[in-house]
């Protein structure tokens, strides 16, 4: 069964800034670069058509929005090595709930909006030092796109970031004359 995730993608110039930061951190700390994103949902891909419909319906009426940065955090786990934590915001949870409702099934994915900056197996003490010393050049990040992404390397899965494939993408467009959500 093919896996997929739904990514919320930063708008320019936030995307360019974060992409550069991720590449620099990966270069210095032995990680593999990946595209900046916040994962909204993840599961097993059963029906691409139904997934596209669910995602389109889930984002209807939701325009570009910003998430306020809470800080830089780290965890022991590989996919939470070093990341931007965000202040509470209802929009990601609303989109996640709409996707679940649209699919009519639960994948077991637990939403925890964050934007990873590094995936690494380095010791936690090194991640902690990195988190303490990293100064982020943004206090808010704007998001304007969603996409369905799948790992191309079925053996390595998500760890092979060079093989992530975008299967579908869409812009967030608010039906309320450009009012931010």
N, C-alpha and C positions, 0 to 999 in steps of 0.2 A: 504494500500500500504506500502510495506517495504521500509525504508530509507536505504541509504548507503552513505559512504564517501570513497574517495580514499586517503590513507595516504602515505606520503613519510616518510620512516623510517630511522633513523640514523644508521650508521654502528658501529660496535664495534671498539674501546672502548667507543665511544661517547654515544651509546645506554645505556650501563651499567652505565656510569656516570650520565646521565640524568634520568634514571629510579630510581636510588638511590636518587637523588636530589628531584624528584617528590614525592617519598614515604616519605622522611623526611619532606618536606613542608606540605604534606597532613596530616601526623601524628601530626604535631605541630599546624596546623590551621583548623583541623576538616574536611578536604576534603577527597575524595575517590581517591585512586591511579588509574592511567591510564598509558597507554603506551606512551612513547615519540613519537611525530609525527608532521608533517606539513600536513594540509589538502590541497590537490590539487583540489579536486572537490567533490561535494555532490549533491544528488538528490534522486528521487524515483526509486526504483529498478523495472524495467519492464521486462527486458530480460537479465538474467545473462550471457548467451552466448554472446550476442552482447556487453555487458559491458566488458567482458574479452578480446574480440577481439579488442575493441576500446582502452583498456588500453595497451595491448601488442603492438599495432601499434603506440600508442602515445609515448611509451618509446623506440621504436626501434632506435638504434644508439645513445642512451643517456646512457653514462656510469656513474659510481659513480661521484659525484661532491660535492663541499663544498659550504656552505653559510656562509658569514662573519657576525658575531654578531654585531649588531648596539647598542644594549643595552637591559636592562630589563625594561619593561613597564607594565602598568596595566590599566584596564578600569572598569567601573561600571558593565558592563555586566558579567554574570556568566562565560561564556566560554572564556572570555578574562580577567579573574581576575588578573593573573600574567603570563607574557609570555616573551619569547626571541623575540625581533624584529631583523630582518635581513636587511642587506644592499641590495640594488637593485641587482637582478641577473636575467638574462633572461630565465634560464632553467625552473623554475617552471611555468612561464607564457606560455612558449612554450608547455610544457606537457599539461597544462590546455587547451590551444587552440586546441591541437591535440585531446584531449579527447572529447571536445565539437563537433569538426568537425566529429570525428569518430562515435559519437552517433547521429549526425544529428539533435540535439535538444538542446535547452537552458534550463537549470534547474533553472536559477536565482541565482546560486551560484556566489558570487564575491570573487575572489582570493585575499587574503591578507596574504602572507606567514609569519607565526609566529609559534613558538613552545611553547605551553602552559606548565606552570609549576605547576599551581594550578587552580582548579575550586572552587569558593567559593562565598557565598552570603555576605561575611563580608563587612563592610562599606568601601567606597572608600579611606577614610583617612588611614585606616589600610593597605589596599593594597598598597597605595602610600608609606607608611613608609617601608613596606616590600620590595618593588621594589628598594627604595633608599639604603637599607642596604644589599641587596643580592649581593654577589660577585660571579660571574660566573667563573668557572675554565677553560673556553675555549673561544677563540676568533673566532674560526671557527668550524663548525660542518659538518661532512661528512655524506652524504646520499648514500645508495646503494641498497635500496629496495622500492618497492611500494606494496600496498595491498588494497584490497577491504574489508571494514569493515562495519558491520551492528549492530545496537543496538538490543540486544536480548530481552530486556524488552520493549514491545510495549507501555506499559502505561507510564513508566518513560522516555523512549527514550534514548537519549545520556547521560542524567544525571546519569544513572545507569552504571557507567564505568565497573563494575564487570561483566556485561553481554554483553560487546562488543564482537562480533564474527568475526574472520577473515574468509572470504569466498573464497579468492584467494590471492596469493602473488607471486611476481616475483622479481628477482634480476635485477638491472640495469646493462646492459652489453653493452659496447661500441664496435662497429664493427671496430673501428679505432686503433687497437693494444694498448688498455689501455690508450689512451690519455684522460685526464679528460675533461668533458664537462662543 
